[in-house]
Amino acid sequence: MTMKTEATKVNRRLRGMATGLLLATVAVSALAHHGWSWAEEKQTTLEGKILSVSMAPPHPQLQVEADDGSRWQIDLANPSQTERSGFTGKSARAGDRVTVLGNRSKEPGKRHMKAVRITIDGRNYDLYPERLAGMP
């Protein structure tokens, strides 16, 4: 075997290992982000007005200005689950009042919440109904 052939084999192996490592890192990041481990167990309520609505994958989001003036990122469920709750891109717009019931980030000072239920104009959108134990 020539030196050039051996170098090509090594390069292929290294590229394969790097690709595998990259895929594993992305998979672990996605699981950590899309699970609930990053959020507090206790549910809290946030009230404010919607600044923007995004229905883009991997999950729809609201940007909300809370009544105290702070800005929050609100993650909804995955797109199909959010739609099953009845919430679509036309359900709300900037300026609408919103009440969010959800689990906020464990990271102190981070204004990020995973919504379990959002309420807009008196209508509930139950994104995770199984997490609404004891709620009407």
C-alpha positions as CSV (number, residue, x, y, z in Angstrom):
1,M,0.0,0.0,0.0
2,T,1.3,3.4,-0.9
3,M,1.7,6.3,1.5
4,K,-1.0,8.3,-0.4
5,T,-3.5,5.4,0.0
6,E,-2.7,5.1,3.7
7,A,-3.1,8.8,4.2
8,T,-6.5,8.7,2.4
9,K,-7.7,5.9,4.7
10,V,-6.7,7.8,7.8
11,N,-8.4,11.0,6.5
12,R,-11.6,9.1,5.8
13,R,-11.5,7.5,9.3
14,L,-10.9,10.9,10.9
15,R,-13.7,12.5,9.0
16,G,-16.0,9.6,9.9
17,M,-15.2,10.0,13.6
18,A,-15.6,13.8,13.5
19,T,-19.0,13.4,11.8
20,G,-20.1,10.8,14.4
21,L,-19.0,13.0,17.2
22,L,-20.9,16.0,15.7
23,L,-24.1,14.0,15.3
24,A,-23.9,12.7,18.9
25,T,-23.3,16.2,20.2
26,V,-26.3,17.5,18.3
27,A,-28.5,14.6,19.4
28,V,-27.6,15.1,23.1
29,S,-28.2,18.9,22.8
30,A,-31.6,18.4,21.2
31,L,-32.7,16.0,23.9
32,A,-31.6,18.2,26.7
33,H,-33.3,21.3,25.2
34,H,-36.5,19.6,24.3
35,G,-37.0,17.8,27.5
36,W,-38.1,19.3,30.8
37,S,-34.8,18.9,32.7
38,W,-33.7,22.5,32.1
39,A,-37.0,23.8,33.7
40,E,-38.1,24.1,37.3
41,E,-40.6,21.5,38.5
42,K,-42.9,24.1,40.0
43,Q,-45.3,25.8,37.6
44,T,-45.6,29.5,37.6
45,T,-47.8,32.1,35.9
46,L,-46.6,35.0,33.8
47,E,-48.9,37.7,32.5
48,G,-48.0,40.3,29.8
49,K,-48.4,41.2,26.2
50,I,-47.1,39.3,23.2
51,L,-44.2,41.0,21.3
52,S,-43.9,38.4,18.6
53,V,-45.2,34.9,17.6
54,S,-43.0,32.4,15.8
55,M,-44.3,29.1,14.5
56,A,-40.9,28.0,13.2
57,P,-39.5,24.5,14.1
58,P,-38.1,23.0,16.3
59,H,-40.9,24.6,18.4
60,P,-43.1,27.6,18.2
61,Q,-42.2,30.5,20.5
62,L,-43.7,33.7,21.9
63,Q,-41.7,36.7,22.9
64,V,-43.6,38.3,25.8
65,E,-43.2,41.5,27.7
66,A,-44.3,40.8,31.3
67,D,-46.3,43.3,33.3
68,D,-43.1,44.3,35.1
69,G,-41.4,45.2,31.8
70,S,-39.1,42.2,31.6
71,R,-38.9,40.2,28.3
72,W,-39.5,36.5,28.2
73,Q,-39.0,33.7,25.7
74,I,-41.9,31.3,25.9
75,D,-41.4,27.9,24.3
76,L,-44.6,26.2,23.1
77,A,-44.9,22.5,22.3
78,N,-43.6,21.0,19.0
79,P,-45.5,22.4,15.9
80,S,-48.0,19.5,15.5
81,Q,-48.8,19.4,19.3
82,T,-49.1,23.1,19.4
83,E,-51.6,23.0,16.5
84,R,-53.5,20.2,18.2
85,S,-54.0,22.5,21.2
86,G,-55.8,24.8,18.8
87,F,-53.0,27.4,18.7
88,T,-51.9,28.5,15.2
89,G,-50.0,31.4,13.8
90,K,-53.3,33.2,13.5
91,S,-54.4,32.7,17.1
92,A,-52.4,35.7,18.5
93,R,-50.5,38.7,17.4
94,A,-48.2,41.3,18.8
95,G,-50.0,43.4,21.4
96,D,-52.4,40.7,22.6
97,R,-52.6,40.0,26.3
98,V,-51.4,36.6,27.3
99,T,-51.3,34.5,30.5
100,V,-48.7,31.7,30.5
101,L,-48.8,28.8,32.9
102,G,-45.5,26.9,32.6
103,N,-42.1,25.9,34.0
104,R,-39.4,28.6,34.0
105,S,-35.7,28.0,33.5
106,K,-33.7,26.7,36.4
107,E,-31.0,29.1,35.4
108,P,-31.2,32.1,37.8
109,G,-32.1,35.3,36.0
110,K,-32.9,33.6,32.7
111,R,-36.3,34.7,31.4
112,H,-37.2,31.6,29.6
113,M,-40.3,29.4,30.2
114,K,-41.8,26.3,28.7
115,A,-45.5,26.8,28.4
116,V,-48.0,24.2,29.6
117,R,-51.0,26.4,28.9
118,I,-51.4,29.8,27.3
119,T,-54.5,31.9,27.6
120,I,-55.4,34.6,25.1
121,D,-58.6,36.5,25.1
122,G,-60.1,34.1,27.6
123,R,-59.3,31.0,25.5
124,N,-57.0,28.3,26.9
125,Y,-54.6,26.5,24.6
126,D,-53.5,23.4,26.6
127,L,-50.1,22.5,25.1
128,Y,-49.4,19.8,27.7
129,P,-52.8,18.8,29.1
130,E,-51.2,15.9,31.1
131,R,-49.3,18.5,33.1
132,L,-52.4,20.3,34.2
133,A,-53.2,18.2,37.2
134,G,-56.0,19.8,39.2
135,M,-56.5,22.7,36.8
136,P,-59.9,23.6,35.3
